[in-house]
């Protein structure tokens, strides 16, 4: 590491050399002017990562955390790696928070940065713990001269275009007001010795968000379904579940007369909660009346960010800097219906959200000799998140006598969650309660040593993470309704409607949670050596090795459990059967030690690369590297937060006979009351037998990614830089989110309807009672054929058995000019495959469900994140007009002031959409936990499953040919692949652009006033949201949302001195 004087001011008058004959890593540096000036929506510098080949932004990637999901600002994918799982460094110290699923805790202010760097493949051994690449931010420093700026950017609805669907429905442009303001100042405290830099950024936004949703009609709310019809206009019959009878092994039900449920059959609690749905306000889709409610939600919030930095030249040999950052924001609660509930389509919906994050970085560099430099850096990151449901304070006893006893038992009284698939319900986020405090400590010493032709670096990377986290989803109950109980038969259902099941109070499932407040801790240590060996003047070898030890979490009170698949479950074995599979507590004879899984002590990560300068204008580079992922990808895998003993779920017994007849109803969901979270109870298996816990395995392997690349860099005539690269990656032992491990073995599916026949329950009336739906005197025959029949579903939080494969061609062209001007083109042609290893960390990214957990090879398909082609062009340019320019260079006075100082910045993005993933509203596979996908109906679609016409026509006529998909026969899997390569979401073709004017005042232009006009989505090109891909739902094949923003225009004024 070289130490330079922070007091120096270097005016760049020529482009920086772009050929890289010393390193084999792929990446891109975005210089200070581009970092500060490119038009970024929300002025989030994380969005700059999108300028680089191999990078695919995911939902919310470049948003301000106030306007999007709070966990999403770093939600991008690099070279096929998992979304949101790249590493980020700010001033050389990690800024990923362990308690935030390893995501970014703070988003730096755009104008406070001097440099932004993205490294996308085969980094040196100094870096590890990521699935794709890293991004690095460098804060500006003070100098011997006082420099600063003040700015404000404003937007409002008058300048903004309307959403596509609002225009179609005749809905006015929603309200929108945004202000972003702040400034920075840097200069000397003591010239040549001590310098300061500080910045402030304030953000305020209020905006309307349009929705097109399906709500129950006035008639349906009374039980009248006489006009409930499918897309063809046929009546959808509603059946009475209390009339279920069995004839020759087939269960049948009688239809309600006139398709109207008698008033006496309606559940009283369901009628009380109906008021949380608004009435339809538009006609909706013909026949089905789907999408019959259109409206806007007011969302937004406030954010403040402060950054302070001190640089101290202690001596000729020693430099020190310290930096502090504070980011505090609050986000308005999601309230689409205006009744306080959080609707299902808003996957990131939450209540009142308050976040306070802080980071301190200290760095000391000492030059021992001209070729030996030491650096010692420490960092501390503190993150605090509080989410409070908007309906907190709701009186559960108002829902009826069956709820009165629950009012004092739940963690917090809120409106319960009501989930439906055909009608828009409100999800468990209506009762989402979060209280989180995390601490991350980093110690990063290293030595750089130049000896002969070797430039070596040795270092330690030590991190200590503490997570104090309380979270409950649906703290006052969460209930799921489908069409099963109101269909003709559970064997071969016809008709049925989820809202009809809701009115009867007959849920498919339901649960309540009870919570502990875990206090968890883990540590990581990595040791590395990197040698850049200049073998000849033209050949450099980059070789490195890193050793890592990533510990498992411990918990202050040892409230951690682990699933032991081969251990005898003594409670369930009281049935006389030899039942395997049990939970064990840590620090007991069953599980020695304090951790829930076995930490891996052999994580070696070799790195090797070369750079060969064939000619002065040509460099050939290649590299290979192995990178270990952090073992904290999601809470469910490795933290005590979602351990079932700390977040205990009391399931509602919705049926005692496998869904043939209903049992408990919405009006009295838990007759026996709520069970408290067991923690370290003496017999924890007594709590979980009969339920479906999410568990962790002790021997879960660690995930790693191998990367390789080969590229050719060439400087072309006209000082154009070109880089053509092949980049590939292979992921091994990747996590699969909550994979079901208790699915029915497929060979038994041929038993058909016999699987749901009721047989004597061996777990009935045991000395240690079993819980939930398995507690009755009979049980479905299929349940006893499961690997772990004592559970009602069993999943592993992150089961590391996934794999991925990524191959790409990447092209980069760049032309740098003087004064920081640049043009950059980045193109990526790629394919990204996996077998379901799609860790979902932000709740905004969709994942394709696994159908057959016994055949992951059959799940291997394109990732739901796959973008086959992506082109992005960015530029920062001064217009060649005015003083000193090619045109009107002699202009002076008023004319010179008017025509001089103009420039433009912009980003053009064009990319393909992502593959569609299909499912079915009714799971008839009989697989006890497997997914359900449709069958292709080849006879109905001889011309393929796509539809013709422009994307605007397809929004009206259907995004794809819905008749090409049919419900598979009962007790069979569908033959549609996990994702489809030919059917994709809408692609992107948008331009963000700005026009600015600099006007200088005072002597030597000491004061520069810059006026900026910026447009995001300049030509107002909608990128439509994904179509409804759930066969059997009312809107199958339709598109009802716009993924991107309509055109947004903002004006800004900056004073720079």
N, C-alpha and C positions, 0 to 999 in steps of 0.2 A: 504494500500500500504506500502510495506517495502522498506526501503532505505538502499542500500548497498554501500560499497566503490568501486568506479570505479577503484581504484588503484590496487585492488586485481587481481592476476592472478591465476585462478583455473585450474589445469590440470585434466581433466576427465580421470579416469583410469578404470571405470566400467560403465556399461550401466545405463541410467537413468530409474528409475521406471516408468512403463507404465500404471499400474492399476490406475484408477481415482476414488477413493472412496469419493471425495469431490464434484464432479460436475456431472451434468446430460447432459451437452452439448456434441454433437458429433463434432469431429474435429481431427486435426493432427498438431503436431509441427515438423517442419523440422529444424534440428539443423544446427549449423554454417558450419560444414564441408560439409554436403550434400548440403546446400544452395549455398556454394561457388564452389563446385566441380562437381555437376551433369552436364552432357552434355546438354546444353540448346541452341537450335538454335537461334542465335542472342544474347545469354547470357541474355535473358529476364527472371528475376526471377518470373514474373507472371506465367510462365509455370509450376512452382512448384505446383500450385493449382491442376493440373491434376493428381497428385500422390494420391489423396484422394478419398475414396468412395463417390459416390453421385455427383461427379463433371463431367460435360460433356463440353469439350471445344467446342466453336463454331468457325466460320471462323475468322482466324487471331488472335486467342486468345493469343498464346504465341509468336507472331511475334514481331520483332522490329518495332516501328511505321514507320520507314523509308521504310521497305520492304513490309509492308502491309497497310491496311486501317488505317488512322491516329486515328480513333476512336475505334479501335478494340483491343488494347493490353489487355484489361480486359474483353474480350468478352467470358465469360464462364457462364455456367448455374449450379446452385447448388440446388440439391434436388428438381428439377422440377420448380424452379423459373424462371422468365423471364431472357433471355440472357442479359448480360451486365448490370444487375441490382442488383449485390451484392455490398456491401460496402467495402471500402478499407481504412485502417489506416496506417499511417507511423509515427512511434514514438508517437503513441497515438492520432494523429490528423487526421481527415478525409482528403483524397486526391482525392475525387470525385468532379469534377467541375460541378456546376450547368449549366453553359453555354455549356457543352459538353454532354448534355443528361445524366448527372449524371455519366459520365464515368471517367476513370482514366486520369488525366492530365499529370502525370509524372511516368515514369517507373524507379524504383531505379536501381542502378548498382549492379550487382550480387556480386562482391567482396567487396562491402561496407556494406553488411548486416551481422549481427550476428545471426539473427533468422528470420524464416518465419513461420507464423502460419495461419492455415485455420480452421475456425469454421463453420460447415455446418448445424447445426440444434439446435434450442432452446437455444439461447444465453441468458445471463442474461439481466436484464432490462437496463443495461448501454448502450445497443446497440439497434438500430432500423433503420428504413428507408432503407430497402432492401427487395428483393424478395426471396433471397436464403440464403446467409450466408455472412461472412466477411473474408477478408484476412488482415493480419497484418504484417508489416515489422518493424524490429528494426535495426537502424544503429549501426555500431561498434563505440566503444568509445576508446579514448586514455588511456594509463596507465602509470605507473612509468617508464616503459622501452620503448625505441624507437622501433617501429615495422612498417614494411611497405612492399610493394611489387610493382613490375613493371611487366607488361605483354604485350604480343602481340600475336594475333591469326591471321593467314592468310589462305585464300582460293583462288583458281583459277579454271578455267575450266578444266585444265589438270587432276586434281584429281577428278572432279565431273563426275557422270554418266549422260547420256543424258535422256531427257524426252521420255516417251514411244512413243508418237505420232511423235516426231521428228525422232526417230529411224525408225518407220514404213514408214514415208514419205521420208526417206533418207536425212533428214536435219541434218546438223552438230550440235554438242553441242553448244548452244549459249554462247556468251561471259559471263564471270563471274569473278569478282575480288572483294574480300572483305577483309578489314583489320579492326581489332578491337584491340585497344591498350589503355593503361592507367596505372594507379597505384594508390596507396594510402599510406598514412603515418600517423601514430598516435604516440603520446608520451606526455611527461610532458611539460608544460610551467612552472609550479612550482610543484615540487613533493609533493604528498599527497593532493594537493589542486586544481590545475588547469591543465586541460588536453585538448589536441586537437586531432582531426581526420579530414583528408581531403582526397578526392579522385577525380580522373578525369577519364573519359571514353570517348574515341573517336571511332566513327564508320563511315566507308566509304564503300560504296557498289555500284557496277555497274553490272547489270545482264541483260541477254536476257531472255524474257518471250515468250514461243512459243504459237502460235495461229493457229487454223484451222477454217476458216471462209468462208462465202458465199458472193461473190461479183458479180455484174452484168457482163455478158459477153460483148465482144465487139459488138456483134450483138444486144444484148438487149439495149445497150446504144443508139442505133439509132432507137429504137422502133420495132426492128425485133424480134418477139417472135415465129417464125415459128418452133423453136426447143425447146420450153418450154414444158417439159413433167413431168408427175408424176412418182412415183416409179415403176409403171408397164409399163412405156413407152408410155402411152397415152398422146396425145396432150392436154395441158391445154388451153382452148380457152380464148381469151381476147375480151371483149365487149366494145362498144363505149357508154359511159354514155350520150352522147348528143342525142342518138336515143331512149331514154327511152319512152315507151308508156304504157298505161294502157288498158287492155282488161279484162272485167269481174272481176274487182277488183285485177287483177294480173299485175304487172309491168314486162315488158320484154325489152330486148335490143338486138341490132344486133351486131354480131361478126365483128371485123375488117377483111377485106378481107385478106386472107392468114396469118391471125394472125399478121399482121404488121400495126403499127400505122403510118399513113402518117406523113411526116416531118412537114407539116403545123400545125398539132395538138399538136406538142410537146411544152411544156412550156419552154420559153427561160431561165428562172432562173434555172429550173431543169437541163438544158443542161450546164449552167455555173458551177453548183455545182458538176457535174459528175466527175470533175477532182480530187475530194477529195477521190474517190475510186480508188484503184489500179486495174489493170487488173488481171484476174485469172492467177495463176502460177502453178496449178496442175490440174489433170483431174477431181477430185471431184467424188462424188457418181454417179454410173451408172444411166443414164436416167435423174435424177433431176439436176445433176451438182452441188448439194449442197456440201459445204466444198471444194470449188475449189480454195481457197487461203490459203497458209501456210506461216507463217513468224514469226519473232521474234521482240519483242519490247525491247528497251534498257530502263531499269528503275533503280531506286535506289536513292541515295542521301547521305547526310552527317548529322551526329549528334554529338553533344558535350554535355557532362553532367559533372557538377561540384557539389560536395557535401562537405560541411564543418560543423563540429560539435565541440562545446566547452562544456566541463563538468567542473563544479565548485563546489567543496565541501566548502561551505561557513562556515559551522560550523558542529558540531556533529549532529545537528538537522536539518540542512537545506542543500539541494542539488539543484543545478540549471543546466539545460543544454539548449543550443540553437543550432538549426540546420538550415542551408540554403541549398537549392538545386536549381540548374539551369539546365534546359534541353532545348537546342535549336537545331532545325533540319530543313533541307529543303529537299523536295522530288521532283525529276524530274517529269515533266509533262508526262502524258500518251500520247503516240504518236505511236500507233500500225501501222497505215497506213503510217506514215511518213509525213502526211499532216497537222498535228496540231489538228485534230479532235479526240474526245474521243469516242471510239466505244462502242456499247451497251453491249456486254458480260462482259466488265470490269466494274462491278457494282459500284466499289469504285473509278472509274476513276476521275481524276481531272486535273486541270492545274498546274501551278507552285505553289507549296505549301510550305509555310514557317511558322514554329511554334516556339514560345518562351514561355516557362512555368517556373514559379518560385514558390518556397514555403519557408516560414519562419515558424519555430516552436520554441516556448519558453515554458519552463516547470519549475516550481518551486515547490519543495516538502518540506513540513515542518512537523517535528515530534513534536506534542504538548505534548503528553505523549506516553509511550510505546504502548498503545492500541488506540491511536487517531492520525491519520495522515491525513494531508490535502495536496491536490495537485491542482495546478492552471496552466492550459495549455492554450495557445492561438496559433492560426495559421492563416496564411494569404497565400492564393493561388492565383496566377496571371497567366492567360493564354491568349495568343494572337495568333491568327491564321489569315493568309492572303493567299487567293487563287486567283490567277490571270489567266484567260484563256490564253492558248498559242496562240490563234489566235486574241488576243487583238490588236487593231489597224487596223483590217480588214475594208475595205471601203464598207459599205453596198450599197452605190449608184452604185457600180460596178455590182450589181445584176439586174439592170434595172431601168427604170423610176418609177416603182411602189414602189421602195425601197428608192428613193432619199429623200422623206420627212421623213422617219423613222431614217435616219442617225443621225439627231440631237436630237432625242427624247429618244432613248434607253439609259439605264444606261452606257453601254459600247458597242462599236462596235466589234463584233466577227462574225465568221461563224455561221449561224443559225443551230440549231439541226435538224437532219433528222432521224426520227425513223421508222423502218420497222421491220416486224417479220419474213418474208421469206428471205429477203436479210439483211445482216449485215449493219445497218446504224450507225450513230453517234448520241449520245444522248445529252440531255440538258447540261451535264457536259462540253461540248465543249464551252458553254458560262456561266460556273459557276463562279460567283464572290462572294467571302466571305471576310468580314472584321469583325473580332470579338475580343473583349476585355472583359474578365470576371474577376471579383474579388470575392473571397470567404473568409469571415472572420469567424473564429471559436473561441468561448470562452467556455472552458470545465473545470470548477471547480468541485471538488468532495471531500468528506470526507469519510475516512474509519475508522470504529469504531468497535473494538472487545470488546464485553461485555459478559462475561460468555461463554456460548456455542454458542453465536451468533456473526457472522462476517458480519457486515452491511456496506453498501456503499450507500451514498446519493450524488446526483449530478445534475448539470445543463448542458444541451447541447444547446448552442445558436449559430445560424449560420445566417449570413447575406450574401446574394448573389446578385451580380450586373452583369447584362448581357447587354453589348452594342454590338449589332449584326446586320450586314447587309448581306443578302444573296439573290442572284437572280440566279435561274437556267434557262439557256437559255435566257440570258439578251438581245440577239438580235433575239429572236424568236425561237420557238421549234415547229416542225410539225410532225404529226403522219400520216402515210399512211398505208392503208390495202387494201385488194382485193375487197372491197365492190363495188366501182364505176366501176370497170372493170369486174365484174361478170355478169352473165346473168340476174339477177333480185335481187332487195333488199329483195324480199319475200322469194324465195327459190333459193339461189345463186348456180350457177355452174360455175366453172372456176374462172378467175380473178387472178391478181397477184399484190402484193403491189408495185413492182418497175414499173409496167405499170401505176398504178395510180399515182405514183410519176412523171413519164415522162409527164403525162397529167397535172400535177400541181394540181390534185384533191385530197386534203387531207381529211382524216377522221376528223381531228381536228387540231388546231394550236393555239398558244397563244404567247403573249409578256408580259413581266413583267415591272412594274414600282415600285420603291422602296423608302421607308423611312428608316431612320436609328434609330431604337428604342433604348431607354435607359431604361432598366427594372430593377426592384429590388424586392426582396422578403426576408422574414426571416423565420426562424424556431426556435422553442424553445421546449425543452423536459426536463421534470423533472422526476427523477427516484429514487426508493429505492429498494435495493436488500439485502436480508437476507439469508445467508447460515447458517442454524441452525443444529448443531450437536446434534441431539436428543439423541442418544446413541453413544457409541464408534463405532458402526457398521452402523448407519443410519444417513444420512445427508439430510436435506430438503433444496432445493433451491427455494426460493419464491421471486418474485419481481413484481413491478408494475411501469409502465411508463405512463406519460401523455405527449402528443405531440400536438403542434399546428403548422401546416404547412400553412403559409399564401399563398394567391394567389399573383401573380405578380402585381405590379403597374408599370406605365410608366411615365417618367418625364413630358411628354406633354399630358398625358391621352389618348394616341393613342391606345385604346383597345376597342374592340367591343364584343358583346355577341349576340347569336341567341336566340330569344324569339319565341318558336314554336306556342304559342296560341295567340300572339298579331296580330292585324289586320294590314296587309301591305297596307297602305293607297295609295301608288302609284299604286300597282297592282289592288287594288279594284276600281280604276277609270274605270275599265272595266265593272262595274256593278255586278261583282261577289264578294262574301264575301271571300276574300283571306287571309288566316292566314300565319304567319311566317315572321318575319322581323329581321333585325339587329338593335341593339341599341348601342349607345356609352355610355361608363361609364361616371359618373359624370353628368348625365342628368336626367330629370324627369322619363325617361323610365328605367334607370338603375342607382339607387343611389349608391354612393360610387365610388371608383377608381379601383375596381378589376372586372375582367371578369367572375369570378365564385365564389361561396360561399365557403369560407374556413370552414373546419369542426373543431368545438371546443370540440368535445367529444371523441377524439382519445385516449382511454385507452387501454393499452397493458399489460395484465396479463401474468406472467410467473410462472410456477410451475414445479418442478422436484424433483426427489429423487435419492439417490445413496445408495445402501445397500451392505455392504461387508459381503457376506454369509460365506465365508471362507477366510483365508489369501491369497488364490490364485483366488478368484472369487468375482466379483462385478456385481450386477444387477442394472441397471439404467433405468429411464424412465422420460419423460418430455412432457410438452405441452406449447406452447407459441403462442401469437398473435403478428404479426408484420405489421406495416403500411408502405406502400410503399411511396417513395417520390412522390410528385405531379408534378414532372418535368421529367417524363419518356421520353417524346419526345416533341420537340418544339411545334408541332401542337396543343397540348392539353392545354397548360397553359401559354405560353409565348407570348409576343407581337411580337415576331420575325416573325412568320408565320400568324399573324392576317391579314385577307384579306385587311384591310384598310391600312396596311403598305407594303404589297407585293401584289399589285393589278395586276390582270391578265386581259388583254384585249384579249378576245377570237376572233379568226378568224371565220367569218361566213362561214363555209364550205358548208352549205346547208340550204335552207329555207324550205325544205319539208321533214325533217327527214331522210336525206340520200338517197333520191330517185334520185335527180339530184344535181350536184355540183353547188356552187355559186362562192365564192371568190377563187382565184387560187394563187399558189405559186408566180407567177410573180407580183401580186398586192394584198398581203394578207390583208392589212388594208387601204382600200381606204379613210376611214374617220380619219385616224391617230391614234396615241397611246394616251390612256387616262392615266393621271398621278394618282398615288396612292392618294386616297381621304383624308387619315388622319382623321381629325375631320371636314370634310365637313358638311354643314348644312343638307343635305339629302343624307345620305350614301346609302339608299336603292335604290336610282336612279342609283347608280353605279353597284349594284349587281343583280338587277332583270334581269333575262335572262341569268345569268352566273351560274357557279357551284362552289361557294366558299367553302372552308374548314373552319368550324366555331367551336366555343366552346359553351357549354351549361353552364348556371349559376349553375344549380343544379346537376352537375356531381358528383356522389358519390366518396368517397375516396377508393382507393384499399387497400386490406389487405390480408395477407396470414396467415393461421393457420398451425402450424407444430406440429408434435408429433413423438415420437420415444420410442422404448424399446430395450435395448441391454444388452448383457451379455459379460463381459470381463473375460478372464481366462488366467492365467499364466500357461503354459504347461511345462512339463519337458524339460530340455534343455534351459530354460529361453526364451522360445518362447511365445510371447504375441498374444492372439487371441481376436478379438472383433467381435461378430455377432450381427447385429442390424436390426430392422425393422424401417424404416423412412418413414413417410407420410406427405403430405402437401395438403392443399386445398386453392386455390385462389378465392377470391370473389371481384366483382366489378373491374375486371382487364380491362385494356384498350384494345380496338380494334382499330387498326390504321385506321384512315380515313374511318370510317364505313359510308356507304351510307344510308341516312335516307329519301331519296326521291325516293325510288324504287317503281315501279308499284305494287300495291297490287295484289297478285297472282291470285285472283279470276277473274281478268280481262284478264289474258293471254289467256283464252279460246276464246276471241274475234279474235284471230289470226291476219291475215293481215289487218283486219279493224283497228287495232291499228295505222297503219302507213298511213291510209287514211287521206288526207288533208281536213281539215274543216276550216271555217272562224276563224281567230285568234282574240279572244276577247281583246288581249293585243296590237293589231295593232293600230298605230296612236293615242296612248294615249297622254294626255297633258304632262305627264312625260314619255318619250319614254322608251321602254324596250330594252335590249341590245342583241347582238349576234344573234344566230340562231333562237331565238324566236321573232325576230323583223319584220318578213314578214307578208303579208296579210293572209296567211294560216298557219296552224299549224297541226301537227299530232294529231289524235283523242286521242291517248294514253297519250299525254302530259297533257291533261286536266283532266285525271283520277289520276294524281299523287297527293300525299298529299300536295305538294307545287309546283303547276304547273308553278309558276312564275320563277322557277329556272331550269337551265339545268344541273341537278345533284346537290346534296347537301350532304356534308359529315361532320361528326364530327371528329376533329383532333384525339382525343382519346376519344372514347365513352366508359365509364367505365361500361359496361354491360357484360363483359366476365367472364368466370370461368375456373378453371383448377382443375385437380385432379392428384396427384402423389403418387405412392406406390412403395416401393423398399425393397429389401433385400440387405444388405451391409455386406461384410465380409472383415476384415482387419487382416493380420498377420504380425508381426514385430519381428525382432531379432536384438537387438543392441549389439555391441561389444565395446571394448575399443578403444580409440583414434578416436571416432566419426564414426566408421564403422557401417553400418546398412544395413539390407535387409527389404524391405517393400513391401507387396503384398496388393493390393486393388481391390476388385471385387464388381460390382454392377449389380443386376438384377432388372429391373424397368419397369414401364409403366407410360407414361405421356400423359394425355388427356386434351384437351381444346376445346372450341367452336369458335376458331378464335382469341383468346386472345394471339397473338404472336407479341408483340411489336418489330418492326424492327428498330434498332437504328444504325446499322453500314453499311447498304446498301449491306452487303455481305451475310447476313442471308436471306434465302428465307422464305416467308410466304405464306400459302395457302389461296387463295382468297375466300371470302364468296359468295355463290351463291344466297341464299335466305335470305335476312336480316330480313324477318318476321318470320323466323323459325330457330333461332340459335340452338335449340335442334337438328335439322337436320344436323347442322355443327359440332356437337360434334364427335370428332374422335381423333386418336393419333396426338400428336403435331408433327409439322415438325422438332422439335428438339429431338424427342424421340429416344433414343438409348437403345434398350432392354437389351443388355449385354455389359459390359465393364470390362476388366481386365488390370491392369497395375502393373508391377513389377519394382521396382527401387532398386538399390544397390550402396553402396560405400564401397569398400573393398581393403585392402592391401593384396597383394599376399604373401603366407606363405613361402617366399624364402629369404634367406640372413641373415644378422646379427640379432640375437635375435629371429629368426623365426623357424618354425618347420623343414624346409629344409635348408641345408647348413648354419646352424647357426654359424658354426665356420669359415666361409669364411672371409678372411681379405685381406688387400692390394688391388691390382688391381682386383683380382677375387671378393673380397667382394664388391668393389665399383660397379662392373658390375651387380652382381646378387641381390644386396640389393636395397630397395626403390621402388619396383614395386607395382603398384596397378591398379585397374580398377573400373570404374563407368559406370552405364548404366540404361536405361529405356526401358522396353518392353511394347508396347501398342497393345492390341487386342480388337476390339469392332465391333459391328454390325453397319450397315449403318442406315440412317434415312429414314422414309417413303416418298414415292413419292407423289407429288401433281399434279394432271392433270388439264389441261384447254384446251380451244379450240382457234384456231386462229381467228375464226369468231364467234361472239356472236350473235346467232339467237334467243335468248330467248325472245326478245321483252320486257324485264323487265325494261328498262329504268334505268340502273344502277346496276343491279344484275350481278353476275359472270356467267360464262358458263363452264360447265364440260361435258365430253363425257358420252355416254351411254355404258354399257357393251354389247358386241355383243356375247352372250353366244353360239349362234349357230356356230360361227366361231372359237371358242376356247374351245372345249370339254375337253381338257387336261389342262386348266388353262391358265392364262395370263403370266406366267413366260416362260422363255426359258431355255433349257438345256445347259450343257457344263460348262466349267470353265469361270471365269470372262473374261479371255483373248479372249475366243471364243465368248462370248456375246458382247464384244466390236465390233467384226466384224459382227456378225449375227443379232444383235439387243439385247438391254438389256432386253426387254420384248416383248411379242407377240403383235405387233402393230395392228394386225387384230382383237384383242379383244375389240377395242375401236372404236366407230363410233360417228359421229355427231348426236346429238339428233334432233328430228323433230323440225322445227321452232315453237317458242312460247311454248316450254316446257323446263324444267330443265333436265340436265343429271342425271343419277342415280349412277354415280361413286361417292364414298364418298370423303370428302374433302382431306383426305390422305388415302393411302393404307397401310395396315399392312403387306401384303405379298410381295409387291414390294418395294424394298428399294435401296438406293444408295449403292455404294460399301463400304464394311467394311474396317477396318484398321488392319494391322498386321505388325508392324514395330518395329525396334530396333534402338535406339540411344546408342552408346557405346563409351567409351574412354579408353585409355591405357596411364598410366603416369609413369614417372620415377623420383624419388627424388634423388638428389645428394647433399650431404652437404659438405660445405667448411668452413675453418677458425675454430677457437677455439669453441668447444661445438656446432658445426654446426650452427654458427651464420648466415651464408649465405646458403640458400637452393635453388638450381636451379631445377626447375621442368619442364620437357619436357612432352608435352601432344600431343597425336594423337586422334582426335575425329571424329567419323563418324555418320552422321545422316541418318537414313534409311539405315542401314548397308548392308542389303541384297538387296537393290534397288528394293523393292516391291512397285509397283505403287498402289496408291489409286485413282481410277478413279473418275472424277467429275460426277455429276448427269446427267442422260440422258435427252434429249429433251422430255418434257412431254406435249408439246402443239400440240394437234391434229390439223392437217391441215397445219402445218409448214413443210418445206422441210425435215428437219432432225428428224422427229418424231421417237422416240425410239432409237436414236443413241447417243453414247457417244463420245465426241470430245475433252475432256480435262483431264488432270491429276490433281487431287486435291492437292496432296502432292508434295513435292520436290523429285526428284530423289536423289540417294545417293550423299551426300555432305561430303567432307573430309576436315578437317582443322587441322593445326598444331599450337601448342601454346607453348610459352616459358614464364615461370614465375620465377622471382627472388624474393625470400622472405627472409627478414632479421629481 
